[in-house]
């Protein structure tokens, strides 16, 4: 009944976007109604708005049975109705189906292919970039390195981190935000200026948070969520969901730093503010491919509120 490109738009792309909005709104509403505060549980539920639209995009919505046609506009939504409880009589206007022109549908497909190619090339570039990071790290020497390494070793023993991550310390680098990269053999990356400017208590708080990512295997979870999101690069709600997952992941590691790293919540909250100020003063940004700026004003306020 429909040309192939219009089939793609109406029964795959459009239903996936609409269902992503419905799933995200539903999950956020349920988390709020039941007052779910555990960040790990919240991030687990937030994977639903990433996975469900992808399944719908692959399988497609059944023509006519899950469509509404009004004033010549086709709108497809896939409802969870395994028992067929929704009466098909509520769907109106099936005899007045009108489709967009072939040119418009092919334009949508071209944009989709270009976006997928862009994200694929970007991921390849980020992988190469992360592998080359070690070559640009400063040599392990000086007071900053000794202090950094001793703090990591002590916290690994205290928090039960079996495999100590590799350490990278940068001098006058473009990025100042501490982070963990990799998942098979994680690497802890931090800026030398940041190590110098933080006192021992603050440095321990930051490293305890980063080791929380190692304990949670967040490197692997990050790439899975990024892959799911990039496969839906046409879907704006997948980016919103990714932002929420990133925030909950950071809050979960804040909790680990408090529980297992024995960092006082107020100290960690004050340290987050201090790191944000250092980043702002040095005009530094998070490493490429590490998601949204987690110490932006809005996210910083949410993390501090969660800790306190």
C-alpha positions as CSV (number, residue, x, y, z in Angstrom):
1,X,0.0,0.0,0.0
2,X,2.8,2.4,0.8
3,X,6.1,2.9,-1.0
4,X,9.1,1.6,0.9
5,X,10.4,5.0,2.1
6,X,7.1,6.1,3.4
7,X,6.8,2.7,5.1
8,X,10.0,3.5,6.9
9,X,8.8,7.0,8.0
10,X,5.3,6.0,9.1
11,X,5.7,2.6,10.5
12,X,9.3,2.7,11.9
13,X,10.7,6.1,12.6
14,X,7.6,8.0,13.6
15,X,6.2,5.3,16.0
16,X,9.7,5.0,17.6
17,X,9.9,8.7,18.3
18,X,6.3,8.9,19.7
19,X,6.8,5.8,21.8
20,X,10.1,7.1,23.1
21,X,8.3,10.2,24.4
22,X,5.5,8.1,26.0
23,X,8.0,5.7,27.6
24,X,10.2,8.5,29.0
25,X,7.3,10.4,30.4
26,X,5.8,7.1,31.9
27,X,9.1,6.1,33.6
28,X,9.7,9.6,35.0
29,X,6.2,9.7,36.3
30,X,6.4,6.2,38.0
31,X,9.8,7.1,39.6
32,X,8.3,10.2,41.0
33,X,5.0,8.6,42.2
34,X,6.8,5.8,44.0
35,X,9.6,8.1,45.2
36,X,12.4,5.9,43.9
37,X,15.6,7.5,45.0
38,X,18.2,4.8,44.4
39,X,20.2,6.0,41.4
40,X,21.1,2.5,40.2
41,X,17.5,1.5,40.1
42,X,16.5,4.7,38.4
43,X,19.1,4.4,35.7
44,X,18.0,0.8,35.1
45,X,14.4,1.9,34.5
46,X,15.6,4.7,32.3
47,X,17.0,2.1,29.9
48,X,13.4,1.3,28.9
49,X,12.9,4.6,26.8
50,X,16.1,3.6,24.9
51,X,15.4,-0.1,24.3
52,X,11.7,-0.1,23.6
53,X,11.7,2.5,20.7
54,X,14.6,0.6,19.1
55,X,12.6,-2.6,19.1
56,X,9.6,-0.8,17.5
57,X,11.9,0.8,14.9
58,X,13.2,-2.6,13.9
59,X,9.8,-4.4,13.9
60,X,7.7,-1.5,12.8
61,X,4.1,-0.7,13.8
62,X,1.4,-2.8,12.1
63,X,-0.2,-0.8,9.2
64,X,-3.7,0.5,9.9
65,X,-4.2,-1.5,13.1
66,X,-2.1,0.9,15.1
67,X,-2.7,4.1,13.1
68,X,-4.8,7.2,13.2
69,X,-5.4,9.2,10.1
70,X,-6.8,12.7,10.5
71,X,-7.0,15.4,7.8
72,X,-4.6,13.5,5.6
73,X,-1.9,13.1,8.3
74,X,-0.7,9.6,9.2
75,X,0.3,9.1,12.8
76,X,1.5,5.7,14.0
77,X,1.8,4.5,17.6
78,X,2.5,1.1,18.9
79,X,0.4,0.3,22.0
80,X,1.1,-2.6,24.4
81,X,-2.0,-4.6,23.8
82,X,-1.1,-8.4,23.9
83,X,-4.7,-9.4,24.7
84,X,-6.2,-7.1,22.0
85,X,-8.3,-5.2,24.4
86,X,-8.2,-2.0,22.4
87,X,-11.2,-2.1,20.0
88,X,-10.2,-1.5,16.4
89,X,-13.4,0.5,15.9
90,X,-11.8,3.5,17.6
91,X,-9.5,4.0,14.7
92,X,-11.1,6.3,12.3
93,X,-10.5,7.5,8.8
94,X,-8.8,4.5,7.3
95,X,-10.4,5.2,3.9
96,X,-8.8,8.7,3.8
97,X,-5.1,7.7,3.9
98,X,-2.9,10.3,2.4
99,X,1.0,10.1,2.4
100,X,3.7,12.6,2.0
101,X,5.4,12.9,-1.4
102,X,8.2,10.5,-2.3
103,X,10.7,13.4,-2.4
104,X,10.0,14.3,1.3
105,X,10.1,10.7,2.4
106,X,13.4,10.2,0.6
107,X,14.8,13.4,2.2
108,X,14.0,12.0,5.7
109,X,15.7,8.7,4.8
110,X,18.8,10.6,3.5
111,X,19.0,12.6,6.7
112,X,18.8,9.4,8.7
113,X,21.6,7.7,6.7
114,X,23.8,10.8,7.0
115,X,23.2,10.9,10.8
116,X,24.0,7.2,11.3
117,X,27.2,7.6,9.2
118,X,28.2,10.7,11.3
119,X,27.8,8.9,14.6
120,X,29.6,5.8,13.3
121,X,32.6,7.9,12.2
122,X,32.5,9.8,15.5
123,X,32.6,6.6,17.6
124,X,35.6,5.3,15.5
125,X,37.4,8.6,16.1
126,X,36.7,8.5,19.8
127,X,38.0,5.0,20.1
128,X,41.3,5.9,18.4
129,X,41.5,9.1,20.5
130,X,41.2,7.1,23.8
131,X,43.8,4.7,22.7
132,X,46.2,7.5,22.0
133,X,45.7,9.2,25.3
134,X,48.5,7.3,27.0
135,X,51.0,8.7,24.6
136,X,50.2,12.3,25.7
137,X,50.3,11.6,29.5
138,X,53.1,13.1,31.5
139,X,55.9,10.8,32.9
140,X,55.2,9.4,36.4
141,X,57.3,11.7,38.4
142,X,57.0,14.7,40.8
143,X,55.0,15.3,43.9
144,X,51.6,15.4,42.1
145,X,52.1,11.9,40.7
146,X,53.3,10.4,44.0
147,X,50.3,11.9,45.9
148,X,47.9,10.8,43.2
149,X,49.2,7.3,43.0
150,X,49.3,6.8,46.8
151,X,45.7,8.1,47.1
152,X,44.5,5.7,44.4
153,X,46.3,2.7,46.0
154,X,44.9,3.4,49.4
155,X,41.3,3.9,48.2
156,X,41.4,0.7,46.0
157,X,42.4,-1.3,49.1
158,X,39.7,0.4,51.2
159,X,36.8,0.1,48.6
160,X,37.7,-3.4,47.5
161,X,38.7,-2.6,44.0
162,X,40.5,-5.8,42.9
163,X,42.1,-4.5,39.7
164,X,43.6,-1.1,40.2
165,X,43.0,1.2,37.2
166,X,45.8,2.5,35.1
167,X,46.6,6.1,35.9
168,X,47.0,9.1,33.5
169,X,48.1,12.5,34.6
170,X,48.0,15.4,32.2
171,X,50.0,18.6,32.2
172,X,48.3,21.8,30.8
173,X,45.8,19.7,29.0
174,X,42.6,20.9,27.4
175,X,40.3,18.8,29.7
176,X,40.3,19.0,33.5
177,X,37.3,16.8,34.4
178,X,38.4,13.6,36.1
179,X,37.0,10.5,34.4
180,X,37.3,6.7,33.9
181,X,37.8,5.5,30.3
182,X,37.7,1.9,29.1
183,X,36.0,-1.1,30.7
184,X,38.2,-4.1,30.2
185,X,41.2,-2.3,31.7
186,X,39.9,1.0,33.0
187,X,42.1,4.1,33.1
188,X,41.7,7.0,35.6
189,X,42.4,10.3,33.9
190,X,42.9,13.5,35.8
191,X,44.6,16.9,35.2
192,X,47.8,17.8,37.0
193,X,46.6,21.3,37.8
194,X,43.5,19.8,39.5
195,X,45.6,17.4,41.6
196,X,47.7,20.4,42.7
197,X,44.8,22.6,43.6
198,X,42.8,20.1,45.6
199,X,43.8,19.2,49.2
200,X,44.2,15.6,50.3
201,X,40.6,15.3,51.5
202,X,39.1,16.6,48.3
203,X,41.4,14.5,46.1
204,X,40.3,11.4,48.0
205,X,36.7,12.3,47.5
206,X,37.1,12.8,43.8
207,X,39.1,9.5,43.3
208,X,36.6,7.6,45.5
209,X,33.8,8.8,43.1
210,X,35.8,7.7,40.0
211,X,36.6,4.3,41.6
212,X,32.8,3.9,42.0
213,X,32.6,3.9,38.2
214,X,35.1,1.0,38.2
215,X,33.1,-1.0,40.8
216,X,29.9,-0.5,38.8
217,X,31.4,-1.4,35.4
218,X,30.2,2.0,34.1
219,X,32.6,1.9,31.2
220,X,30.7,-1.0,29.6
221,X,27.3,0.4,30.6
222,X,28.3,3.8,29.1
223,X,29.1,2.3,25.7
224,X,25.9,0.2,25.7
225,X,23.7,3.2,26.4
226,X,25.6,5.3,23.8
227,X,25.2,2.6,21.2
228,X,21.4,2.5,21.9
229,X,21.2,6.2,21.7
230,X,23.3,6.6,18.5
231,X,21.1,4.0,16.7
232,X,18.2,6.4,17.4
233,X,20.1,9.5,16.4
234,X,17.0,10.9,14.7
235,X,15.2,10.7,18.1
236,X,15.5,13.8,20.3
237,X,14.0,12.0,23.3
238,X,16.9,9.4,23.3
239,X,19.3,12.3,24.0
240,X,17.2,13.5,26.9
241,X,17.1,9.9,28.2
242,X,20.9,9.7,27.9
243,X,21.3,12.8,30.0
244,X,19.1,11.4,32.7
245,X,21.0,8.1,32.7
246,X,24.3,10.0,32.9
247,X,23.1,12.0,35.9
248,X,21.8,8.9,37.8
249,X,25.1,7.1,37.1
250,X,27.0,10.0,38.7
251,X,24.7,10.1,41.7
252,X,25.2,6.3,42.1
253,X,29.0,6.8,42.2
254,X,28.6,9.7,44.7
255,X,26.7,7.2,46.9
256,X,29.5,4.6,46.6
257,X,32.1,7.2,47.5
258,X,30.1,8.0,50.7
259,X,29.5,4.4,51.7
260,X,32.6,2.6,50.6
261,X,35.1,5.4,50.3
262,X,34.0,6.8,53.7
263,X,33.7,10.3,52.3
264,X,31.4,12.7,54.2
265,X,28.5,13.8,52.0
266,X,29.1,17.5,52.8
267,X,32.8,17.1,51.9
268,X,32.0,15.5,48.5
269,X,29.3,18.1,47.8
270,X,31.8,20.9,48.5
271,X,34.4,19.1,46.4
272,X,32.1,18.9,43.4
273,X,31.5,22.7,43.6
274,X,35.3,23.2,43.9
275,X,36.0,21.1,40.9
276,X,33.4,23.0,38.9
277,X,35.0,26.2,39.9
278,X,38.5,24.9,38.9
279,X,37.1,23.8,35.5
280,X,35.5,27.2,35.0
281,X,38.7,29.0,36.0
282,X,40.9,26.9,33.7
283,X,38.4,27.0,30.9
284,X,38.5,23.2,30.7
285,X,35.9,20.7,29.4
286,X,35.1,17.0,30.0
287,X,37.0,14.6,27.7
288,X,35.3,14.0,24.3
289,X,32.8,11.2,24.3
290,X,32.2,11.3,28.0
291,X,28.7,12.5,27.7
292,X,27.1,15.7,28.9
293,X,28.9,18.3,31.1
294,X,28.2,16.6,34.4
295,X,29.2,19.6,36.4
296,X,26.9,22.1,34.7
297,X,24.9,24.3,37.0
298,X,21.7,22.2,36.8
299,X,23.3,18.8,37.2
300,X,25.7,20.1,39.9
301,X,22.7,21.4,41.9
302,X,20.9,18.0,41.6
303,X,24.0,16.0,42.7
304,X,24.6,18.3,45.7
305,X,20.9,18.1,46.6
306,X,21.0,14.3,46.4
307,X,24.1,14.2,48.7
308,X,22.7,16.5,51.3
